[in-house]
Every structure is written in structure tokens, then in C-alpha cells.
Amino acid sequence: MERSIVGFHRDEFGDWVAELECGHGQHVRHDPPWQSRPWTVTAEGRASRLGYRVKCLKCVRQEPPAEWARRDA
């Protein structure tokens, strides 16, 4: 199931997490050579991905939304 990115926050280790419209989060690390996502390191880069759709495996598994999503509701 594809979901849109609606925001970003950092996890407890300082890594960026994309906040999805469904209430789940998905890490978007820039960790070359394994993961190349240079857009994550700037505010402008992250803003350019708002609305971008990604596959949410947590929705496929029917997991409840993340704590951060319930807290903000």
C-alpha cells in the first residue's frame, strides 16, 4: 500500500523518519553506499519529498499507527 509523506521527525538516534499519512513512520537514512538519500540532509530536500508516495509495509501488516501520530492527534 502506498502512502504519502506528510512530514519528518528525528528518532532517538538522530536519524530522519518520514511521517506517512497513515500514521506510520519510515526511516529515510542517507548512509552511503547502502542507502543514498542525499535529499534527507537538508530542510529543502526533505520538503521536496512531501507528498511523495512510498510503500508502507506496516499498513500491509495492519499495524496500528506510531506513538508520535497518536500523540499529535
PyMOL Python script that loads the backbone (N, CA, C, O; Angstrom):
from pymol import cmd

cmd.read_pdbstr("""\
ATOM      1  N   MET A   1       0.838  -1.178   0.000  1.00  0.00           N
ATOM      2  CA  MET A   1       0.000   0.000   0.000  1.00  0.00           C
ATOM      3  C   MET A   1       0.883   1.242   0.000  1.00  0.00           C
ATOM      4  O   MET A   1       1.766   1.378   0.847  1.00  0.00           O
ATOM      5  N   GLU A   2       0.653   2.128  -0.928  1.00  0.00           N
ATOM      6  CA  GLU A   2       1.425   3.361  -0.983  1.00  0.00           C
ATOM      7  C   GLU A   2       0.752   4.450  -0.171  1.00  0.00           C
ATOM      8  O   GLU A   2      -0.469   4.601  -0.195  1.00  0.00           O
ATOM      9  N   ARG A   3       1.571   5.208   0.549  1.00  0.00           N
ATOM     10  CA  ARG A   3       1.100   6.312   1.382  1.00  0.00           C
ATOM     11  C   ARG A   3       1.961   7.536   1.129  1.00  0.00           C
ATOM     12  O   ARG A   3       3.141   7.410   0.799  1.00  0.00           O
ATOM     13  N   SER A   4       1.384   8.718   1.279  1.00  0.00           N
ATOM     14  CA  SER A   4       2.108   9.971   1.062  1.00  0.00           C
ATOM     15  C   SER A   4       2.897  10.376   2.302  1.00  0.00           C
ATOM     16  O   SER A   4       2.468  10.143   3.432  1.00  0.00           O
ATOM     17  N   ILE A   5       4.057  10.985   2.071  1.00  0.00           N
ATOM     18  CA  ILE A   5       4.848  11.566   3.145  1.00  0.00           C
ATOM     19  C   ILE A   5       4.215  12.903   3.507  1.00  0.00           C
ATOM     20  O   ILE A   5       3.986  13.743   2.637  1.00  0.00           O
ATOM     21  N   VAL A   6       3.930  13.099   4.804  1.00  0.00           N
ATOM     22  CA  VAL A   6       3.294  14.337   5.253  1.00  0.00           C
ATOM     23  C   VAL A   6       4.196  15.165   6.167  1.00  0.00           C
ATOM     24  O   VAL A   6       3.859  16.300   6.501  1.00  0.00           O
ATOM     25  N   GLY A   7       5.320  14.616   6.568  1.00  0.00           N
ATOM     26  CA  GLY A   7       6.242  15.340   7.443  1.00  0.00           C
ATOM     27  C   GLY A   7       7.446  14.489   7.773  1.00  0.00           C
ATOM     28  O   GLY A   7       7.593  13.374   7.273  1.00  0.00           O
ATOM     29  N   PHE A   8       8.311  15.027   8.623  1.00  0.00           N
ATOM     30  CA  PHE A   8       9.524  14.329   9.039  1.00  0.00           C
ATOM     31  C   PHE A   8       9.806  14.637  10.497  1.00  0.00           C
ATOM     32  O   PHE A   8       9.453  15.705  10.998  1.00  0.00           O
ATOM     33  N   HIS A   9      10.441  13.703  11.165  1.00  0.00           N
ATOM     34  CA  HIS A   9      10.973  13.948  12.503  1.00  0.00           C
ATOM     35  C   HIS A   9      12.214  13.082  12.684  1.00  0.00           C
ATOM     36  O   HIS A   9      12.460  12.162  11.904  1.00  0.00           O
ATOM     37  N   ARG A  10      12.984  13.380  13.707  1.00  0.00           N
ATOM     38  CA  ARG A  10      14.171  12.577  14.010  1.00  0.00           C
ATOM     39  C   ARG A  10      13.843  11.561  15.087  1.00  0.00           C
ATOM     40  O   ARG A  10      13.074  11.842  16.007  1.00  0.00           O
ATOM     41  N   ASP A  11      14.426  10.385  14.970  1.00  0.00           N
ATOM     42  CA  ASP A  11      14.252   9.371  16.005  1.00  0.00           C
ATOM     43  C   ASP A  11      15.231   9.640  17.150  1.00  0.00           C
ATOM     44  O   ASP A  11      15.950  10.640  17.135  1.00  0.00           O
ATOM     45  N   GLU A  12      15.256   8.763  18.124  1.00  0.00           N
ATOM     46  CA  GLU A  12      16.107   8.945  19.303  1.00  0.00           C
ATOM     47  C   GLU A  12      17.604   8.893  18.988  1.00  0.00           C
ATOM     48  O   GLU A  12      18.425   9.273  19.822  1.00  0.00           O
ATOM     49  N   PHE A  13      17.959   8.428  17.794  1.00  0.00           N
ATOM     50  CA  PHE A  13      19.363   8.347  17.381  1.00  0.00           C
ATOM     51  C   PHE A  13      19.738   9.475  16.410  1.00  0.00           C
ATOM     52  O   PHE A  13      20.883   9.556  15.967  1.00  0.00           O
ATOM     53  N   GLY A  14      18.781  10.337  16.084  1.00  0.00           N
ATOM     54  CA  GLY A  14      19.042  11.447  15.179  1.00  0.00           C
ATOM     55  C   GLY A  14      18.813  11.135  13.720  1.00  0.00           C
ATOM     56  O   GLY A  14      19.095  11.971  12.860  1.00  0.00           O
ATOM     57  N   ASP A  15      18.304   9.943  13.415  1.00  0.00           N
ATOM     58  CA  ASP A  15      18.008   9.575  12.026  1.00  0.00           C
ATOM     59  C   ASP A  15      16.644  10.132  11.625  1.00  0.00           C
ATOM     60  O   ASP A  15      15.732  10.206  12.449  1.00  0.00           O
ATOM     61  N   TRP A  16      16.507  10.524  10.352  1.00  0.00           N
ATOM     62  CA  TRP A  16      15.244  11.065   9.864  1.00  0.00           C
ATOM     63  C   TRP A  16      14.222   9.960   9.614  1.00  0.00           C
ATOM     64  O   TRP A  16      14.544   8.891   9.094  1.00  0.00           O
ATOM     65  N   VAL A  17      12.995  10.248   9.996  1.00  0.00           N
ATOM     66  CA  VAL A  17      11.860   9.349   9.796  1.00  0.00           C
ATOM     67  C   VAL A  17      10.799  10.116   9.016  1.00  0.00           C
ATOM     68  O   VAL A  17      10.394  11.207   9.417  1.00  0.00           O
ATOM     69  N   ALA A  18      10.354   9.546   7.909  1.00  0.00           N
ATOM     70  CA  ALA A  18       9.254  10.142   7.153  1.00  0.00           C
ATOM     71  C   ALA A  18       7.951   9.796   7.861  1.00  0.00           C
ATOM     72  O   ALA A  18       7.705   8.638   8.198  1.00  0.00           O
ATOM     73  N   GLU A  19       7.124  10.801   8.081  1.00  0.00           N
ATOM     74  CA  GLU A  19       5.805  10.601   8.674  1.00  0.00           C
ATOM     75  C   GLU A  19       4.820  10.396   7.527  1.00  0.00           C
ATOM     76  O   GLU A  19       4.703  11.239   6.638  1.00  0.00           O
ATOM     77  N   LEU A  20       4.122   9.280   7.559  1.00  0.00           N
ATOM     78  CA  LEU A  20       3.208   8.944   6.468  1.00  0.00           C
ATOM     79  C   LEU A  20       1.772   9.296   6.825  1.00  0.00           C
ATOM     80  O   LEU A  20       1.414   9.369   8.001  1.00  0.00           O
ATOM     81  N   GLU A  21       0.962   9.512   5.811  1.00  0.00           N
ATOM     82  CA  GLU A  21      -0.432   9.910   6.007  1.00  0.00           C
ATOM     83  C   GLU A  21      -1.226   8.913   6.841  1.00  0.00           C
ATOM     84  O   GLU A  21      -2.234   9.283   7.443  1.00  0.00           O
ATOM     85  N   CYS A  22      -0.800   7.679   6.888  1.00  0.00           N
ATOM     86  CA  CYS A  22      -1.496   6.631   7.628  1.00  0.00           C
ATOM     87  C   CYS A  22      -1.155   6.635   9.115  1.00  0.00           C
ATOM     88  O   CYS A  22      -1.784   5.928   9.902  1.00  0.00           O
ATOM     89  N   GLY A  23      -0.154   7.435   9.500  1.00  0.00           N
ATOM     90  CA  GLY A  23       0.257   7.476  10.892  1.00  0.00           C
ATOM     91  C   GLY A  23       1.475   6.629  11.189  1.00  0.00           C
ATOM     92  O   GLY A  23       1.946   6.601  12.326  1.00  0.00           O
ATOM     93  N   HIS A  24       1.990   5.943  10.196  1.00  0.00           N
ATOM     94  CA  HIS A  24       3.213   5.163  10.363  1.00  0.00           C
ATOM     95  C   HIS A  24       4.420   6.027  10.013  1.00  0.00           C
ATOM     96  O   HIS A  24       4.286   7.087   9.401  1.00  0.00           O
ATOM     97  N   GLY A  25       5.581   5.563  10.405  1.00  0.00           N
ATOM     98  CA  GLY A  25       6.822   6.232  10.054  1.00  0.00           C
ATOM     99  C   GLY A  25       7.722   5.282   9.281  1.00  0.00           C
ATOM    100  O   GLY A  25       7.616   4.063   9.409  1.00  0.00           O
ATOM    101  N   GLN A  26       8.607   5.858   8.479  1.00  0.00           N
ATOM    102  CA  GLN A  26       9.550   5.048   7.704  1.00  0.00           C
ATOM    103  C   GLN A  26      10.890   5.775   7.682  1.00  0.00           C
ATOM    104  O   GLN A  26      10.976   6.924   7.249  1.00  0.00           O
ATOM    105  N   HIS A  27      11.942   5.089   8.156  1.00  0.00           N
ATOM    106  CA  HIS A  27      13.267   5.703   8.150  1.00  0.00           C
ATOM    107  C   HIS A  27      13.705   6.046   6.729  1.00  0.00           C
ATOM    108  O   HIS A  27      13.465   5.292   5.786  1.00  0.00           O
ATOM    109  N   VAL A  28      14.345   7.190   6.602  1.00  0.00           N
ATOM    110  CA  VAL A  28      14.851   7.646   5.301  1.00  0.00           C
ATOM    111  C   VAL A  28      16.308   8.076   5.492  1.00  0.00           C
ATOM    112  O   VAL A  28      16.649   9.248   5.334  1.00  0.00           O
ATOM    113  N   ARG A  29      17.147   7.117   5.832  1.00  0.00           N
ATOM    114  CA  ARG A  29      18.551   7.401   6.115  1.00  0.00           C
ATOM    115  C   ARG A  29      19.355   7.639   4.844  1.00  0.00           C
ATOM    116  O   ARG A  29      19.107   7.043   3.796  1.00  0.00           O
ATOM    117  N   HIS A  30      20.328   8.536   4.980  1.00  0.00           N
ATOM    118  CA  HIS A  30      21.337   8.709   3.939  1.00  0.00           C
ATOM    119  C   HIS A  30      22.603   8.093   4.515  1.00  0.00           C
ATOM    120  O   HIS A  30      23.281   8.709   5.337  1.00  0.00           O
ATOM    121  N   ASP A  31      22.918   6.884   4.085  1.00  0.00           N
ATOM    122  CA  ASP A  31      24.026   6.122   4.650  1.00  0.00           C
ATOM    123  C   ASP A  31      24.778   5.416   3.523  1.00  0.00           C
ATOM    124  O   ASP A  31      24.744   4.191   3.407  1.00  0.00           O
ATOM    125  N   PRO A  32      25.468   6.227   2.681  1.00  0.00           N
ATOM    126  CA  PRO A  32      26.179   5.622   1.553  1.00  0.00           C
ATOM    127  C   PRO A  32      27.223   4.620   2.027  1.00  0.00           C
ATOM    128  O   PRO A  32      27.799   4.811   3.099  1.00  0.00           O
ATOM    129  N   PRO A  33      27.484   3.574   1.280  1.00  0.00           N
ATOM    130  CA  PRO A  33      26.937   3.240  -0.033  1.00  0.00           C
ATOM    131  C   PRO A  33      25.659   2.416   0.032  1.00  0.00           C
ATOM    132  O   PRO A  33      25.106   2.076  -1.014  1.00  0.00           O
ATOM    133  N   TRP A  34      25.171   2.084   1.220  1.00  0.00           N
ATOM    134  CA  TRP A  34      23.991   1.218   1.331  1.00  0.00           C
ATOM    135  C   TRP A  34      22.705   1.937   0.983  1.00  0.00           C
ATOM    136  O   TRP A  34      21.858   1.374   0.290  1.00  0.00           O
ATOM    137  N   GLN A  35      22.538   3.162   1.442  1.00  0.00           N
ATOM    138  CA  GLN A  35      21.329   3.926   1.170  1.00  0.00           C
ATOM    139  C   GLN A  35      21.738   5.326   0.729  1.00  0.00           C
ATOM    140  O   GLN A  35      22.368   6.059   1.491  1.00  0.00           O
ATOM    141  N   SER A  36      21.393   5.689  -0.463  1.00  0.00           N
ATOM    142  CA  SER A  36      21.754   7.001  -0.987  1.00  0.00           C
ATOM    143  C   SER A  36      20.506   7.884  -1.058  1.00  0.00           C
ATOM    144  O   SER A  36      19.724   7.813  -2.006  1.00  0.00           O
ATOM    145  N   ARG A  37      20.347   8.702  -0.045  1.00  0.00           N
ATOM    146  CA  ARG A  37      19.224   9.645   0.010  1.00  0.00           C
ATOM    147  C   ARG A  37      19.742  11.004   0.439  1.00  0.00           C
ATOM    148  O   ARG A  37      19.422  11.469   1.533  1.00  0.00           O
ATOM    149  N   PRO A  38      20.542  11.653  -0.409  1.00  0.00           N
ATOM    150  CA  PRO A  38      21.126  12.941  -0.030  1.00  0.00           C
ATOM    151  C   PRO A  38      20.081  14.018   0.250  1.00  0.00           C
ATOM    152  O   PRO A  38      20.385  15.001   0.927  1.00  0.00           O
ATOM    153  N   TRP A  39      18.874  13.858  -0.249  1.00  0.00           N
ATOM    154  CA  TRP A  39      17.817  14.844  -0.015  1.00  0.00           C
ATOM    155  C   TRP A  39      17.415  14.917   1.450  1.00  0.00           C
ATOM    156  O   TRP A  39      16.775  15.886   1.860  1.00  0.00           O
ATOM    157  N   THR A  40      17.772  13.918   2.247  1.00  0.00           N
ATOM    158  CA  THR A  40      17.385  13.929   3.663  1.00  0.00           C
ATOM    159  C   THR A  40      18.204  14.898   4.503  1.00  0.00           C
ATOM    160  O   THR A  40      17.779  15.261   5.600  1.00  0.00           O
ATOM    161  N   VAL A  41      19.354  15.320   4.026  1.00  0.00           N
ATOM    162  CA  VAL A  41      20.263  16.102   4.879  1.00  0.00           C
ATOM    163  C   VAL A  41      19.948  17.601   4.909  1.00  0.00           C
ATOM    164  O   VAL A  41      20.551  18.331   5.696  1.00  0.00           O
ATOM    165  N   THR A  42      19.018  18.077   4.073  1.00  0.00           N
ATOM    166  CA  THR A  42      18.649  19.494   4.110  1.00  0.00           C
ATOM    167  C   THR A  42      17.136  19.646   4.266  1.00  0.00           C
ATOM    168  O   THR A  42      16.364  18.781   3.852  1.00  0.00           O
ATOM    169  N   ALA A  43      16.736  20.749   4.864  1.00  0.00           N
ATOM    170  CA  ALA A  43      15.310  21.035   5.012  1.00  0.00           C
ATOM    171  C   ALA A  43      14.641  21.145   3.648  1.00  0.00           C
ATOM    172  O   ALA A  43      13.510  20.692   3.466  1.00  0.00           O
ATOM    173  N   GLU A  44      15.344  21.751   2.685  1.00  0.00           N
ATOM    174  CA  GLU A  44      14.793  21.892   1.341  1.00  0.00           C
ATOM    175  C   GLU A  44      14.606  20.527   0.677  1.00  0.00           C
ATOM    176  O   GLU A  44      13.604  20.294   0.000  1.00  0.00           O
ATOM    177  N   GLY A  45      15.563  19.638   0.871  1.00  0.00           N
ATOM    178  CA  GLY A  45      15.466  18.299   0.302  1.00  0.00           C
ATOM    179  C   GLY A  45      14.291  17.524   0.868  1.00  0.00           C
ATOM    180  O   GLY A  45      13.546  16.877   0.132  1.00  0.00           O
ATOM    181  N   ARG A  46      14.130  17.595   2.192  1.00  0.00           N
ATOM    182  CA  ARG A  46      13.002  16.901   2.818  1.00  0.00           C
ATOM    183  C   ARG A  46      11.680  17.508   2.354  1.00  0.00           C
ATOM    184  O   ARG A  46      10.731  16.778   2.067  1.00  0.00           O
ATOM    185  N   ALA A  47      11.612  18.830   2.279  1.00  0.00           N
ATOM    186  CA  ALA A  47      10.378  19.499   1.827  1.00  0.00           C
ATOM    187  C   ALA A  47      10.011  19.079   0.406  1.00  0.00           C
ATOM    188  O   ALA A  47       8.832  19.007   0.058  1.00  0.00           O
ATOM    189  N   SER A  48      11.031  18.801  -0.415  1.00  0.00           N
ATOM    190  CA  SER A  48      10.765  18.398  -1.796  1.00  0.00           C
ATOM    191  C   SER A  48      10.102  17.027  -1.880  1.00  0.00           C
ATOM    192  O   SER A  48       9.541  16.676  -2.918  1.00  0.00           O
ATOM    193  N   ARG A  49      10.159  16.258  -0.810  1.00  0.00           N
ATOM    194  CA  ARG A  49       9.563  14.915  -0.813  1.00  0.00           C
ATOM    195  C   ARG A  49       8.193  14.865  -0.162  1.00  0.00           C
ATOM    196  O   ARG A  49       7.568  13.805  -0.136  1.00  0.00           O
ATOM    197  N   LEU A  50       7.708  15.982   0.363  1.00  0.00           N
ATOM    198  CA  LEU A  50       6.348  15.982   0.915  1.00  0.00           C
ATOM    199  C   LEU A  50       5.372  15.638  -0.199  1.00  0.00           C
ATOM    200  O   LEU A  50       5.452  16.194  -1.294  1.00  0.00           O
ATOM    201  N   GLY A  51       4.462  14.733   0.074  1.00  0.00           N
ATOM    202  CA  GLY A  51       3.516  14.273  -0.937  1.00  0.00           C
ATOM    203  C   GLY A  51       4.008  13.076  -1.733  1.00  0.00           C
ATOM    204  O   GLY A  51       3.221  12.417  -2.414  1.00  0.00           O
ATOM    205  N   TYR A  52       5.300  12.788  -1.654  1.00  0.00           N
ATOM    206  CA  TYR A  52       5.879  11.635  -2.348  1.00  0.00           C
ATOM    207  C   TYR A  52       5.283  10.368  -1.747  1.00  0.00           C
ATOM    208  O   TYR A  52       5.132  10.273  -0.529  1.00  0.00           O
ATOM    209  N   ARG A  53       4.948   9.409  -2.578  1.00  0.00           N
ATOM    210  CA  ARG A  53       4.307   8.176  -2.096  1.00  0.00           C
ATOM    211  C   ARG A  53       5.333   7.054  -1.968  1.00  0.00           C
ATOM    212  O   ARG A  53       6.159   6.832  -2.854  1.00  0.00           O
ATOM    213  N   VAL A  54       5.254   6.355  -0.836  1.00  0.00           N
ATOM    214  CA  VAL A  54       6.145   5.227  -0.572  1.00  0.00           C
ATOM    215  C   VAL A  54       5.305   4.033  -0.123  1.00  0.00           C
ATOM    216  O   VAL A  54       4.182   4.192   0.355  1.00  0.00           O
ATOM    217  N   LYS A  55       5.858   2.859  -0.281  1.00  0.00           N
ATOM    218  CA  LYS A  55       5.162   1.644   0.136  1.00  0.00           C
ATOM    219  C   LYS A  55       5.236   1.528   1.653  1.00  0.00           C
ATOM    220  O   LYS A  55       6.319   1.618   2.231  1.00  0.00           O
ATOM    221  N   CYS A  56       4.098   1.330   2.294  1.00  0.00           N
ATOM    222  CA  CYS A  56       4.035   1.181   3.749  1.00  0.00           C
ATOM    223  C   CYS A  56       3.750  -0.276   4.097  1.00  0.00           C
ATOM    224  O   CYS A  56       2.616  -0.746   4.005  1.00  0.00           O
ATOM    225  N   LEU A  57       4.800  -0.972   4.497  1.00  0.00           N
ATOM    226  CA  LEU A  57       4.645  -2.383   4.861  1.00  0.00           C
ATOM    227  C   LEU A  57       3.873  -2.543   6.167  1.00  0.00           C
ATOM    228  O   LEU A  57       3.256  -3.583   6.398  1.00  0.00           O
ATOM    229  N   LYS A  58       3.903  -1.526   7.016  1.00  0.00           N
ATOM    230  CA  LYS A  58       3.150  -1.605   8.271  1.00  0.00           C
ATOM    231  C   LYS A  58       1.651  -1.597   8.000  1.00  0.00           C
ATOM    232  O   LYS A  58       0.894  -2.247   8.720  1.00  0.00           O
ATOM    233  N   CYS A  59       1.215  -0.878   6.985  1.00  0.00           N
ATOM    234  CA  CYS A  59      -0.203  -0.924   6.596  1.00  0.00           C
ATOM    235  C   CYS A  59      -0.558  -2.300   6.049  1.00  0.00           C
ATOM    236  O   CYS A  59      -1.629  -2.835   6.337  1.00  0.00           O
ATOM    237  N   VAL A  60       0.339  -2.862   5.266  1.00  0.00           N
ATOM    238  CA  VAL A  60       0.100  -4.198   4.712  1.00  0.00           C
ATOM    239  C   VAL A  60      -0.088  -5.197   5.852  1.00  0.00           C
ATOM    240  O   VAL A  60      -0.922  -6.098   5.764  1.00  0.00           O
ATOM    241  N   ARG A  61       0.703  -5.031   6.937  1.00  0.00           N
ATOM    242  CA  ARG A  61       0.608  -5.927   8.099  1.00  0.00           C
ATOM    243  C   ARG A  61      -0.484  -5.502   9.078  1.00  0.00           C
ATOM    244  O   ARG A  61      -0.675  -6.149  10.108  1.00  0.00           O
ATOM    245  N   GLN A  62      -1.197  -4.430   8.770  1.00  0.00           N
ATOM    246  CA  GLN A  62      -2.284  -3.892   9.576  1.00  0.00           C
ATOM    247  C   GLN A  62      -1.827  -3.535  11.000  1.00  0.00           C
ATOM    248  O   GLN A  62      -2.531  -3.808  11.972  1.00  0.00           O
ATOM    249  N   GLU A  63      -0.641  -2.923  11.107  1.00  0.00           N
ATOM    250  CA  GLU A  63      -0.132  -2.476  12.401  1.00  0.00           C
ATOM    251  C   GLU A  63      -0.773  -1.145  12.777  1.00  0.00           C
ATOM    252  O   GLU A  63      -1.116  -0.357  11.895  1.00  0.00           O
ATOM    253  N   PRO A  64      -0.939  -0.881  14.076  1.00  0.00           N
ATOM    254  CA  PRO A  64      -1.506   0.411  14.490  1.00  0.00           C
ATOM    255  C   PRO A  64      -0.522   1.549  14.213  1.00  0.00           C
ATOM    256  O   PRO A  64       0.673   1.306  14.048  1.00  0.00           O
ATOM    257  N   PRO A  65      -1.018   2.791  14.161  1.00  0.00           N
ATOM    258  CA  PRO A  65      -0.136   3.942  13.922  1.00  0.00           C
ATOM    259  C   PRO A  65       0.925   4.082  15.011  1.00  0.00           C
ATOM    260  O   PRO A  65       0.799   3.523  16.100  1.00  0.00           O
ATOM    261  N   ALA A  66       1.966   4.836  14.692  1.00  0.00           N
ATOM    262  CA  ALA A  66       3.072   5.057  15.618  1.00  0.00           C
ATOM    263  C   ALA A  66       2.641   5.939  16.780  1.00  0.00           C
ATOM    264  O   ALA A  66       1.649   6.663  16.687  1.00  0.00           O
ATOM    265  N   GLU A  67       3.392   5.874  17.876  1.00  0.00           N
ATOM    266  CA  GLU A  67       3.109   6.694  19.053  1.00  0.00           C
ATOM    267  C   GLU A  67       3.085   8.174  18.723  1.00  0.00           C
ATOM    268  O   GLU A  67       2.211   8.892  19.208  1.00  0.00           O
ATOM    269  N   TRP A  68       4.025   8.655  17.906  1.00  0.00           N
ATOM    270  CA  TRP A  68       4.068  10.094  17.592  1.00  0.00           C
ATOM    271  C   TRP A  68       2.797  10.533  16.895  1.00  0.00           C
ATOM    272  O   TRP A  68       2.347  11.664  17.081  1.00  0.00           O
ATOM    273  N   ALA A  69       2.208   9.651  16.091  1.00  0.00           N
ATOM    274  CA  ALA A  69       0.998  10.014  15.348  1.00  0.00           C
ATOM    275  C   ALA A  69      -0.211  10.083  16.289  1.00  0.00           C
ATOM    276  O   ALA A  69      -1.049  10.974  16.147  1.00  0.00           O
ATOM    277  N   ARG A  70      -0.308   9.171  17.231  1.00  0.00           N
ATOM    278  CA  ARG A  70      -1.426   9.179  18.191  1.00  0.00           C
ATOM    279  C   ARG A  70      -1.305  10.358  19.140  1.00  0.00           C
ATOM    280  O   ARG A  70      -2.317  10.941  19.531  1.00  0.00           O
ATOM    281  N   ARG A  71      -0.096  10.716  19.512  1.00  0.00           N
ATOM    282  CA  ARG A  71       0.154  11.806  20.453  1.00  0.00           C
ATOM    283  C   ARG A  71      -0.271  13.145  19.858  1.00  0.00           C
ATOM    284  O   ARG A  71      -0.792  14.001  20.573  1.00  0.00           O
ATOM    285  N   ASP A  72      -0.054  13.337  18.547  1.00  0.00           N
ATOM    286  CA  ASP A  72      -0.362  14.609  17.889  1.00  0.00           C
ATOM    287  C   ASP A  72      -1.833  14.743  17.515  1.00  0.00           C
ATOM    288  O   ASP A  72      -2.290  15.842  17.201  1.00  0.00           O
ATOM    289  N   ALA A  73      -2.567  13.663  17.543  1.00  0.00           N
ATOM    290  CA  ALA A  73      -3.964  13.676  17.082  1.00  0.00           C
ATOM    291  C   ALA A  73      -4.880  14.380  18.070  1.00  0.00           C
ATOM    292  O   ALA A  73      -6.084  14.479  17.833  1.00  0.00           O
TER     293      ALA A  73
END
""", "prot")
cmd.dss("prot")
cmd.show_as("cartoon", "prot")
cmd.util.cbc("prot")
cmd.orient("prot")
